[in-house]
């Protein structure tokens, strides 16, 4: 079966899921965006209101910034990335997903990783990083470092673009500047 077919079947299974309370409040599942043959798989936190309305991850203000940062580094979101979230349904009022919600949705995420078979996983923000690296982490201390995660895949951590929306400076050493440096390293890693 082709990757696209496997992912479509998984998406349909996800659409039927009501394992946790998020299934009752969603408008749409937010399964993925981008290229299933990409070498880079980016995992965000959870859908927001814009994502819940459209079913596409990272399309609100934070998503637009993420897309701009990716393009500034000479890559494209549609070709170079496969993008998904730790949970596929929007938590009410954009709260952080609970450990239980993440655990109940984890099989969908792991199957996405297994099917896409990326060269690198980008853990975008604290929720995504904690899902793979444990709860006792600080993004400012671990971003830019490399780890081995699911099936020994190389992974790195970047700041979430919603954090970058509150930190406008692009001066050397700023969170936005650091994120661009991290994206350049990711680009070099997969080249």
N, CA and C atoms as a LAMMPS dump frame, in Angstrom:
ITEM: TIMESTEP
0
ITEM: NUMBER OF ATOMS
573
ITEM: BOX BOUNDS ff ff ff
-5.0000000000000000e+02 5.0000000000000000e+02
-5.0000000000000000e+02 5.0000000000000000e+02
-5.0000000000000000e+02 5.0000000000000000e+02
ITEM: ATOMS id mol type element x y z
1 1 1 N 0.851 -1.188 0
2 1 2 C 0 0 0
3 1 3 C 0.893 1.247 0
4 2 1 N 0.534 2.25 -0.767
5 2 2 C 1.286 3.494 -0.832
6 2 3 C 1.143 4.279 0.468
7 3 1 N 2.158 5.109 0.751
8 3 2 C 2.112 5.942 1.954
9 3 3 C 0.829 6.75 2.026
10 4 1 N 0.469 7.352 0.9
11 4 2 C -0.721 8.207 0.877
12 4 3 C -1.969 7.414 1.246
13 5 1 N -2.063 6.175 0.748
14 5 2 C -3.21 5.328 1.054
15 5 3 C -3.216 4.924 2.523
16 6 1 N -2.042 4.583 3.047
17 6 2 C -1.944 4.211 4.462
18 6 3 C -2.342 5.387 5.354
19 7 1 N -1.853 6.575 4.993
20 7 2 C -2.175 7.756 5.79
21 7 3 C -3.648 8.12 5.684
22 8 1 N -4.227 7.935 4.519
23 8 2 C -5.665 8.222 4.35
24 8 3 C -6.514 7.275 5.198
25 9 1 N -6.123 6.001 5.228
26 9 2 C -6.832 5.031 6.075
27 9 3 C -6.698 5.417 7.545
28 10 1 N -5.488 5.796 7.952
29 10 2 C -5.261 6.219 9.331
30 10 3 C -6.069 7.475 9.652
31 11 1 N -6.143 8.402 8.713
32 11 2 C -6.937 9.621 8.9
33 11 3 C -8.412 9.271 9.09
34 12 1 N -8.913 8.341 8.29
35 12 2 C -10.314 7.917 8.437
36 12 3 C -10.555 7.276 9.796
37 13 1 N -9.614 6.445 10.258
38 13 2 C -9.724 5.852 11.597
39 13 3 C -9.725 6.94 12.672
40 14 1 N -8.872 7.922 12.481
41 14 2 C -8.787 9.041 13.429
42 14 3 C -10.09 9.828 13.444
43 15 1 N -10.669 10.005 12.283
44 15 2 C -11.925 10.752 12.174
45 15 3 C -13.057 10.06 12.936
46 16 1 N -12.972 8.741 13.051
47 16 2 C -13.985 7.974 13.782
48 16 3 C -13.699 7.882 15.28
49 17 1 N -12.56 8.417 15.705
50 17 2 C -12.117 8.258 17.095
51 17 3 C -12.89 9.176 18.053
52 18 1 N -13.296 8.583 19.175
53 18 2 C -13.915 9.339 20.271
54 18 3 C -13.415 8.773 21.599
55 19 1 N -12.13 8.413 21.629
56 19 2 C -11.534 7.825 22.838
57 19 3 C -11.487 8.807 23.997
58 20 1 N -11.347 10.089 23.684
59 20 2 C -11.31 11.093 24.753
60 20 3 C -12.392 12.138 24.499
61 21 1 N -12.558 13.05 25.418
62 21 2 C -13.62 14.049 25.322
63 21 3 C -13.406 15.052 24.199
64 22 1 N -12.178 15.16 23.664
65 22 2 C -11.927 16.128 22.596
66 22 3 C -12.711 15.781 21.332
67 23 1 N -12.989 14.507 21.123
68 23 2 C -13.75 14.086 19.954
69 23 3 C -15.16 14.66 19.923
70 24 1 N -15.707 14.934 21.107
71 24 2 C -17.077 15.453 21.182
72 24 3 C -17.158 16.952 20.91
73 25 1 N -16.036 17.661 21.03
74 25 2 C -16.077 19.121 20.895
75 25 3 C -15.412 19.629 19.623
76 26 1 N -14.801 18.756 18.854
77 26 2 C -14.09 19.205 17.649
78 26 3 C -15.059 19.499 16.511
79 27 1 N -14.63 20.368 15.614
80 27 2 C -15.318 20.551 14.339
81 27 3 C -14.706 19.615 13.299
82 28 1 N -13.385 19.522 13.307
83 28 2 C -12.643 18.667 12.387
84 28 3 C -11.461 18.052 13.115
85 29 1 N -11.067 16.852 12.709
86 29 2 C -9.765 16.389 13.155
87 29 3 C -8.744 17.175 12.351
88 30 1 N -7.583 17.372 12.93
89 30 2 C -6.498 18.069 12.245
90 30 3 C -5.38 17.047 12.111
91 31 1 N -5.356 16.381 10.973
92 31 2 C -4.505 15.212 10.818
93 31 3 C -3.093 15.562 10.349
94 32 1 N -2.989 16.28 9.23
95 32 2 C -1.646 16.569 8.718
96 32 3 C -1.703 17.583 7.597
97 33 1 N -0.517 18.018 7.192
98 33 2 C -0.33 18.861 6.026
99 33 3 C 1.065 18.581 5.495
100 34 1 N 1.276 18.861 4.244
101 34 2 C 2.605 18.712 3.683
102 34 3 C 2.785 17.429 2.905
103 35 1 N 4.036 17.041 2.776
104 35 2 C 4.456 15.963 1.899
105 35 3 C 4.718 14.675 2.676
106 36 1 N 3.954 13.618 2.457
107 36 2 C 4.186 12.36 3.177
108 36 3 C 5.516 11.696 2.818
109 37 1 N 6.184 12.204 1.767
110 37 2 C 7.499 11.698 1.396
111 37 3 C 8.632 12.617 1.858
112 38 1 N 8.296 13.607 2.667
113 38 2 C 9.3 14.552 3.155
114 38 3 C 10.271 13.864 4.113
115 39 1 N 11.468 14.413 4.176
116 39 2 C 12.483 13.91 5.11
117 39 3 C 12.305 14.507 6.506
118 40 1 N 11.519 15.582 6.593
119 40 2 C 11.322 16.29 7.866
120 40 3 C 9.871 16.143 8.307
121 41 1 N 9.664 15.612 9.507
122 41 2 C 8.329 15.51 10.094
123 41 3 C 8.3 16.452 11.293
124 42 1 N 7.426 17.447 11.253
125 42 2 C 7.304 18.422 12.327
126 42 3 C 6.063 18.099 13.148
127 43 1 N 6.248 18.01 14.461
128 43 2 C 5.143 17.704 15.366
129 43 3 C 4.867 18.917 16.252
130 44 1 N 3.661 19.466 16.146
131 44 2 C 3.246 20.569 16.994
132 44 3 C 2.473 20.067 18.202
133 45 1 N 1.827 20.982 18.882
134 45 2 C 1.127 20.677 20.133
135 45 3 C -0.272 20.112 19.884
136 46 1 N -1.163 20.989 19.45
137 46 2 C -2.573 20.644 19.267
138 46 3 C -3.194 21.699 18.366
139 47 1 N -4.294 21.372 17.723
140 47 2 C -4.96 22.35 16.865
141 47 3 C -5.508 23.534 17.664
142 48 1 N -5.498 24.696 17.023
143 48 2 C -6.176 25.871 17.553
144 48 3 C -7.492 26.064 16.818
145 49 1 N -8.106 27.213 17.008
146 49 2 C -9.419 27.484 16.42
147 49 3 C -9.389 27.453 14.894
148 50 1 N -8.377 28.089 14.283
149 50 2 C -8.287 28.106 12.821
150 50 3 C -8.101 26.698 12.27
151 51 1 N -7.275 25.933 12.95
152 51 2 C -7.005 24.562 12.524
153 51 3 C -8.253 23.683 12.672
154 52 1 N -8.959 23.85 13.778
155 52 2 C -10.184 23.091 14.017
156 52 3 C -11.237 23.404 12.944
157 53 1 N -11.268 24.647 12.501
158 53 2 C -12.247 25.051 11.487
159 53 3 C -11.93 24.472 10.11
160 54 1 N -10.639 24.289 9.814
161 54 2 C -10.242 23.877 8.463
162 54 3 C -9.735 22.439 8.376
163 55 1 N -9.267 21.881 9.484
164 55 2 C -8.678 20.551 9.463
165 55 3 C -7.219 20.536 9.039
166 56 1 N -6.576 21.703 8.977
167 56 2 C -5.178 21.81 8.533
168 56 3 C -4.33 22.37 9.677
169 57 1 N -3.201 21.708 10.016
170 57 2 C -2.37 22.209 11.113
171 57 3 C -1.581 23.467 10.735
172 58 1 N -1.332 24.286 11.734
173 58 2 C -0.468 25.471 11.606
174 58 3 C -0.888 26.391 10.47
175 59 1 N -2.139 26.884 10.535
176 59 2 C -2.567 27.842 9.509
177 59 3 C -2.977 29.19 10.091
178 60 1 N -3.032 29.294 11.399
179 60 2 C -3.346 30.572 12.032
180 60 3 C -2.119 31.479 12.015
181 61 1 N -2.09 32.457 12.892
182 61 2 C -0.962 33.403 12.946
183 61 3 C 0.363 32.683 13.191
184 62 1 N 0.36 31.726 14.116
185 62 2 C 1.59 30.979 14.4
186 62 3 C 2.017 30.169 13.183
187 63 1 N 1.06 29.592 12.496
188 63 2 C 1.372 28.812 11.305
189 63 3 C 1.936 29.656 10.177
190 64 1 N 1.392 30.85 10.023
191 64 2 C 1.921 31.76 8.998
192 64 3 C 3.368 32.13 9.31
193 65 1 N 3.662 32.344 10.591
194 65 2 C 5.043 32.645 10.976
195 65 3 C 5.937 31.435 10.734
196 66 1 N 5.467 30.252 11.086
197 66 2 C 6.242 29.032 10.833
198 66 3 C 6.549 28.892 9.344
199 67 1 N 5.549 29.097 8.51
200 67 2 C 5.745 29 7.059
201 67 3 C 6.776 30.01 6.585
202 68 1 N 6.707 31.241 7.091
203 68 2 C 7.673 32.28 6.713
204 68 3 C 9.088 31.885 7.129
205 69 1 N 9.25 31.376 8.344
206 69 2 C 10.577 30.972 8.818
207 69 3 C 11.133 29.828 7.965
208 70 1 N 10.294 28.885 7.617
209 70 2 C 10.707 27.768 6.754
210 70 3 C 11.167 28.311 5.398
211 71 1 N 10.384 29.22 4.83
212 71 2 C 10.725 29.78 3.524
213 71 3 C 11.977 30.644 3.597
214 72 1 N 12.153 31.379 4.7
215 72 2 C 13.36 32.198 4.879
216 72 3 C 14.627 31.341 4.86
217 73 1 N 14.473 30.08 5.208
218 73 2 C 15.627 29.164 5.253
219 73 3 C 15.761 28.349 3.97
220 74 1 N 14.991 28.711 2.935
221 74 2 C 15.136 28.079 1.639
222 74 3 C 14.414 26.752 1.486
223 75 1 N 13.405 26.521 2.305
224 75 2 C 12.613 25.299 2.196
225 75 3 C 11.155 25.686 1.969
226 76 1 N 10.324 24.695 1.663
227 76 2 C 8.893 24.953 1.551
228 76 3 C 8.146 23.994 2.459
229 77 1 N 7.096 24.48 2.977
230 77 2 C 6.239 23.694 3.871
231 77 3 C 5.61 22.512 3.133
232 78 1 N 5.148 22.729 1.917
233 78 2 C 4.421 21.7 1.158
234 78 3 C 5.329 20.589 0.647
235 79 1 N 6.586 20.892 0.357
236 79 2 C 7.488 19.885 -0.212
237 79 3 C 8.436 19.28 0.815
238 80 1 N 8.961 20.101 1.717
239 80 2 C 10.032 19.664 2.615
240 80 3 C 9.557 19.151 3.969
241 81 1 N 8.281 19.352 4.291
242 81 2 C 7.778 18.999 5.61
243 81 3 C 6.505 18.159 5.529
244 82 1 N 6.371 17.261 6.489
245 82 2 C 5.094 16.62 6.8
246 82 3 C 4.778 17.121 8.202
247 83 1 N 3.623 17.753 8.387
248 83 2 C 3.305 18.44 9.639
249 83 3 C 2.083 17.798 10.297
250 84 1 N 2.202 17.54 11.599
251 84 2 C 1.085 16.994 12.374
252 84 3 C 1.198 17.505 13.819
253 85 1 N 0.32 17.035 14.684
254 85 2 C 0.3 17.447 16.083
255 85 3 C 0.285 16.236 17.013
256 86 1 N 0.566 16.486 18.285
257 86 2 C 0.521 15.404 19.272
258 86 3 C -0.891 14.881 19.45
259 87 1 N -1.88 15.76 19.371
260 87 2 C -3.287 15.352 19.387
261 87 3 C -3.955 15.92 18.146
262 88 1 N -4.995 15.263 17.698
263 88 2 C -5.622 15.61 16.426
264 88 3 C -6.888 16.449 16.57
265 89 1 N -7.309 16.707 17.813
266 89 2 C -8.512 17.508 18.065
267 89 3 C -8.159 18.688 18.96
268 90 1 N -8.884 19.783 18.767
269 90 2 C -8.615 21.003 19.526
270 90 3 C -9.075 20.873 20.976
271 91 1 N -8.163 21.109 21.918
272 91 2 C -8.593 21.215 23.314
273 91 3 C -9.391 22.509 23.509
274 92 1 N -10.436 22.478 24.348
275 92 2 C -11.235 23.684 24.579
276 92 3 C -10.377 24.868 25.019
277 93 1 N -10.691 26.029 24.474
278 93 2 C -10.017 27.285 24.808
279 93 3 C -8.505 27.218 24.598
280 94 1 N -8.079 26.384 23.67
281 94 2 C -6.661 26.246 23.325
282 94 3 C -5.77 25.849 24.489
283 95 1 N -6.34 25.154 25.457
284 95 2 C -5.504 24.707 26.572
285 95 3 C -4.541 23.63 26.084
286 96 1 N -3.51 23.376 26.878
287 96 2 C -2.54 22.327 26.57
288 96 3 C -3.239 20.976 26.707
289 97 1 N -3 20.05 25.781
290 97 2 C -3.624 18.733 25.928
291 97 3 C -3.12 18.022 27.183
292 98 1 N -4.001 17.277 27.814
293 98 2 C -3.616 16.541 29.015
294 98 3 C -2.759 15.332 28.63
295 99 1 N -2.056 14.779 29.615
296 99 2 C -1.27 13.565 29.364
297 99 3 C -2.168 12.436 28.877
298 100 1 N -3.375 12.331 29.445
299 100 2 C -4.308 11.285 29.027
300 100 3 C -4.727 11.469 27.567
301 101 1 N -5.031 12.707 27.176
302 101 2 C -5.417 12.979 25.789
303 101 3 C -4.273 12.638 24.836
304 102 1 N -3.067 13.019 25.21
305 102 2 C -1.907 12.705 24.364
306 102 3 C -1.708 11.194 24.26
307 103 1 N -1.874 10.504 25.361
308 103 2 C -1.689 9.052 25.365
309 103 3 C -2.742 8.353 24.501
310 104 1 N -3.991 8.814 24.583
311 104 2 C -5.064 8.202 23.8
312 104 3 C -4.924 8.484 22.304
313 105 1 N -4.213 9.539 21.952
314 105 2 C -4.02 9.906 20.547
315 105 3 C -2.654 9.451 20.022
316 106 1 N -1.808 8.966 20.898
317 106 2 C -0.417 8.67 20.548
318 106 3 C -0.294 7.642 19.428
319 107 1 N -1.171 6.651 19.387
320 107 2 C -1.07 5.634 18.347
321 107 3 C -1.178 6.243 16.947
322 108 1 N -2.053 7.235 16.782
323 108 2 C -2.178 7.898 15.481
324 108 3 C -0.864 8.584 15.111
325 109 1 N -0.266 9.284 16.075
326 109 2 C 0.994 9.977 15.839
327 109 3 C 2.109 8.989 15.497
328 110 1 N 2.225 7.925 16.272
329 110 2 C 3.285 6.947 16.015
330 110 3 C 3.104 6.255 14.67
331 111 1 N 1.864 6.005 14.279
332 111 2 C 1.614 5.411 12.965
333 111 3 C 1.961 6.388 11.844
334 112 1 N 1.711 7.684 12.069
335 112 2 C 2.122 8.68 11.076
336 112 3 C 3.642 8.643 10.899
337 113 1 N 4.365 8.626 12.017
338 113 2 C 5.828 8.59 11.953
339 113 3 C 6.296 7.327 11.233
340 114 1 N 5.735 6.208 11.619
341 114 2 C 6.108 4.921 11.023
342 114 3 C 5.852 4.909 9.513
343 115 1 N 4.756 5.498 9.086
344 115 2 C 4.405 5.507 7.668
345 115 3 C 5.266 6.49 6.879
346 116 1 N 5.455 7.686 7.399
347 116 2 C 6.232 8.714 6.696
348 116 3 C 7.717 8.341 6.661
349 117 1 N 8.228 7.756 7.717
350 117 2 C 9.644 7.382 7.829
351 117 3 C 10.568 8.564 7.562
352 118 1 N 10.445 9.615 8.362
353 118 2 C 11.273 10.796 8.135
354 118 3 C 12.736 10.545 8.503
355 119 1 N 13.592 11.394 7.984
356 119 2 C 15.005 11.358 8.388
357 119 3 C 15.173 12.074 9.728
358 120 1 N 14.334 13.088 9.963
359 120 2 C 14.403 13.863 11.203
360 120 3 C 12.997 14.239 11.661
361 121 1 N 12.82 14.272 12.977
362 121 2 C 11.584 14.744 13.59
363 121 3 C 11.887 16.067 14.275
364 122 1 N 11.071 17.071 13.994
365 122 2 C 11.198 18.371 14.643
366 122 3 C 10.092 18.47 15.678
367 123 1 N 10.488 18.551 16.936
368 123 2 C 9.54 18.692 18.041
369 123 3 C 9.34 20.183 18.258
370 124 1 N 8.158 20.664 17.916
371 124 2 C 7.879 22.093 17.893
372 124 3 C 7.165 22.504 19.177
373 125 1 N 7.913 23.08 20.109
374 125 2 C 7.345 23.557 21.36
375 125 3 C 7.396 22.542 22.482
376 126 1 N 7.027 23.001 23.67
377 126 2 C 7.167 22.209 24.898
378 126 3 C 6.294 20.959 24.907
379 127 1 N 5.046 21.071 24.499
380 127 2 C 4.15 19.915 24.559
381 127 3 C 4.666 18.777 23.693
382 128 1 N 5.073 19.098 22.496
383 128 2 C 5.604 18.089 21.586
384 128 3 C 6.899 17.492 22.151
385 129 1 N 7.793 18.342 22.623
386 129 2 C 9.068 17.862 23.169
387 129 3 C 8.842 16.976 24.392
388 130 1 N 7.949 17.386 25.278
389 130 2 C 7.686 16.594 26.485
390 130 3 C 7.066 15.241 26.145
391 131 1 N 6.34 15.163 25.04
392 131 2 C 5.733 13.895 24.632
393 131 3 C 6.784 12.84 24.293
394 132 1 N 7.966 13.28 23.906
395 132 2 C 9.02 12.346 23.516
396 132 3 C 10.214 12.342 24.472
397 133 1 N 10.443 13.454 25.169
398 133 2 C 11.661 13.585 25.967
399 133 3 C 11.415 13.644 27.469
400 134 1 N 10.156 13.613 27.896
401 134 2 C 9.846 13.652 29.319
402 134 3 C 9.401 15.028 29.774
403 135 1 N 8.762 15.076 30.933
404 135 2 C 8.141 16.313 31.412
405 135 3 C 9.076 17.315 32.064
406 136 1 N 10.277 16.928 32.409
407 136 2 C 11.183 17.816 33.153
408 136 3 C 12.134 18.552 32.22
409 137 1 N 11.603 19.232 31.219
410 137 2 C 12.46 19.926 30.269
411 137 3 C 12.084 21.391 30.138
412 138 1 N 13.051 22.186 29.712
413 138 2 C 12.831 23.592 29.392
414 138 3 C 13.301 23.786 27.955
415 139 1 N 12.417 24.298 27.13
416 139 2 C 12.734 24.47 25.717
417 139 3 C 14.004 25.297 25.538
418 140 1 N 14.15 26.364 26.299
419 140 2 C 15.322 27.225 26.131
420 140 3 C 16.628 26.482 26.39
421 141 1 N 16.574 25.393 27.143
422 141 2 C 17.788 24.627 27.437
423 141 3 C 18.022 23.471 26.467
424 142 1 N 16.97 22.992 25.806
425 142 2 C 17.152 21.809 24.951
426 142 3 C 17.001 22.092 23.465
427 143 1 N 16.454 23.255 23.102
428 143 2 C 16.258 23.544 21.677
429 143 3 C 17.621 23.521 20.974
430 144 1 N 17.572 23.034 19.751
431 144 2 C 18.798 22.973 18.969
432 144 3 C 19.648 21.733 19.219
433 145 1 N 19.356 21.003 20.283
434 145 2 C 20.092 19.763 20.553
435 145 3 C 19.463 18.621 19.771
436 146 1 N 20.2 17.536 19.634
437 146 2 C 19.722 16.381 18.882
438 146 3 C 19.517 15.205 19.801
439 147 1 N 18.473 14.439 19.532
440 147 2 C 18.086 13.289 20.345
441 147 3 C 17.714 12.14 19.413
442 148 1 N 17.603 10.967 19.972
443 148 2 C 17.055 9.826 19.25
444 148 3 C 15.689 9.542 19.862
445 149 1 N 14.66 9.448 19.007
446 149 2 C 13.31 9.163 19.486
447 149 3 C 12.76 7.982 18.707
448 150 1 N 11.499 7.765 18.767
449 150 2 C 10.78 6.65 18.149
450 150 3 C 11.589 5.97 17.04
451 151 1 N 11.84 4.687 17.211
452 151 2 C 12.587 3.885 16.23
453 151 3 C 13.961 4.466 15.906
454 152 1 N 14.572 5.146 16.884
455 152 2 C 15.931 5.672 16.756
456 152 3 C 16.062 6.757 15.679
457 153 1 N 14.997 7.517 15.477
458 153 2 C 15.015 8.615 14.502
459 153 3 C 15.634 9.84 15.168
460 154 1 N 16.472 10.549 14.42
461 154 2 C 17.05 11.79 14.93
462 154 3 C 15.954 12.828 15.095
463 155 1 N 16.011 13.548 16.208
464 155 2 C 15.001 14.577 16.493
465 155 3 C 15.68 15.796 17.099
466 156 1 N 15.089 16.931 16.859
467 156 2 C 15.551 18.172 17.459
468 156 3 C 14.335 18.981 17.897
469 157 1 N 14.584 19.992 18.71
470 157 2 C 13.51 20.791 19.301
471 157 3 C 13.664 22.24 18.845
472 158 1 N 12.54 22.854 18.459
473 158 2 C 12.53 24.286 18.141
474 158 3 C 11.461 24.971 18.989
475 159 1 N 11.611 26.29 19.104
476 159 2 C 10.57 27.075 19.771
477 159 3 C 9.27 26.986 18.97
478 160 1 N 8.155 26.992 19.668
479 160 2 C 6.852 27.014 18.994
480 160 3 C 6.636 28.413 18.421
481 161 1 N 6.085 28.518 17.215
482 161 2 C 5.883 29.852 16.633
483 161 3 C 4.938 30.746 17.433
484 162 1 N 4.038 30.184 18.238
485 162 2 C 3.191 31.045 19.071
486 162 3 C 4.044 31.787 20.105
487 163 1 N 5.106 31.162 20.587
488 163 2 C 6.057 31.838 21.484
489 163 3 C 6.791 32.938 20.722
490 164 1 N 7.165 32.649 19.485
491 164 2 C 7.888 33.632 18.681
492 164 3 C 7.025 34.837 18.338
493 165 1 N 5.697 34.655 18.288
494 165 2 C 4.8 35.79 18.039
495 165 3 C 4.893 36.831 19.15
496 166 1 N 5.267 36.39 20.327
497 166 2 C 5.408 37.306 21.472
498 166 3 C 6.829 37.843 21.599
499 167 1 N 7.723 37.372 20.764
500 167 2 C 9.135 37.77 20.795
501 167 3 C 9.538 38.193 19.386
502 168 1 N 9.365 39.463 19.088
503 168 2 C 9.494 39.96 17.72
504 168 3 C 10.929 40.165 17.254
505 169 1 N 11.848 40.33 18.163
506 169 2 C 13.228 40.636 17.786
507 169 3 C 13.821 39.531 16.921
508 170 1 N 14.575 39.962 15.918
509 170 2 C 15.327 39.015 15.094
510 170 3 C 16.823 39.217 15.293
511 171 1 N 17.182 39.938 16.357
512 171 2 C 18.589 40.182 16.659
513 171 3 C 19.298 38.871 16.997
514 172 1 N 20.595 38.839 16.75
515 172 2 C 21.365 37.633 17.042
516 172 3 C 21.151 37.208 18.498
517 173 1 N 20.855 35.927 18.685
518 173 2 C 20.61 35.378 20.017
519 173 3 C 19.154 35.398 20.442
520 174 1 N 18.288 36.11 19.693
521 174 2 C 16.856 36.156 20.036
522 174 3 C 16.212 34.818 19.677
523 175 1 N 15.036 34.51 20.27
524 175 2 C 14.365 33.249 19.929
525 175 3 C 14.093 33.073 18.431
526 176 1 N 13.71 34.143 17.74
527 176 2 C 13.473 34.025 16.291
528 176 3 C 14.771 33.724 15.555
529 177 1 N 15.829 34.394 15.923
530 177 2 C 17.127 34.155 15.302
531 177 3 C 17.574 32.718 15.556
532 178 1 N 17.411 32.258 16.791
533 178 2 C 17.794 30.887 17.13
534 178 3 C 16.979 29.866 16.335
535 179 1 N 15.697 30.14 16.163
536 179 2 C 14.841 29.228 15.407
537 179 3 C 15.299 29.141 13.957
538 180 1 N 15.663 30.281 13.364
539 180 2 C 16.178 30.24 11.992
540 180 3 C 17.467 29.412 11.931
541 181 1 N 18.344 29.578 12.92
542 181 2 C 19.58 28.79 12.932
543 181 3 C 19.259 27.298 13.036
544 182 1 N 18.269 26.972 13.88
545 182 2 C 17.86 25.568 14.025
546 182 3 C 17.316 25.023 12.706
547 183 1 N 16.51 25.821 12.006
548 183 2 C 15.947 25.375 10.729
549 183 3 C 17.036 25.199 9.669
550 184 1 N 18.023 26.08 9.664
551 184 2 C 19.15 25.89 8.751
552 184 3 C 19.888 24.589 9.045
553 185 1 N 20.087 24.277 10.312
554 185 2 C 20.757 23.02 10.691
555 185 3 C 19.938 21.808 10.255
556 186 1 N 18.617 21.902 10.407
557 186 2 C 17.733 20.815 9.965
558 186 3 C 17.848 20.632 8.461
559 187 1 N 17.843 21.748 7.724
560 187 2 C 17.977 21.686 6.272
561 187 3 C 19.284 21.006 5.89
562 188 1 N 20.387 21.396 6.536
563 188 2 C 21.691 20.79 6.251
564 188 3 C 21.681 19.301 6.605
565 189 1 N 21.021 18.96 7.689
566 189 2 C 20.99 17.564 8.155
567 189 3 C 20.33 16.639 7.141
568 190 1 N 19.285 17.106 6.488
569 190 2 C 18.559 16.25 5.54
570 190 3 C 19.105 16.322 4.115
571 191 1 N 20.023 17.248 3.879
572 191 2 C 20.595 17.406 2.519
573 191 3 C 21.547 16.286 2.187
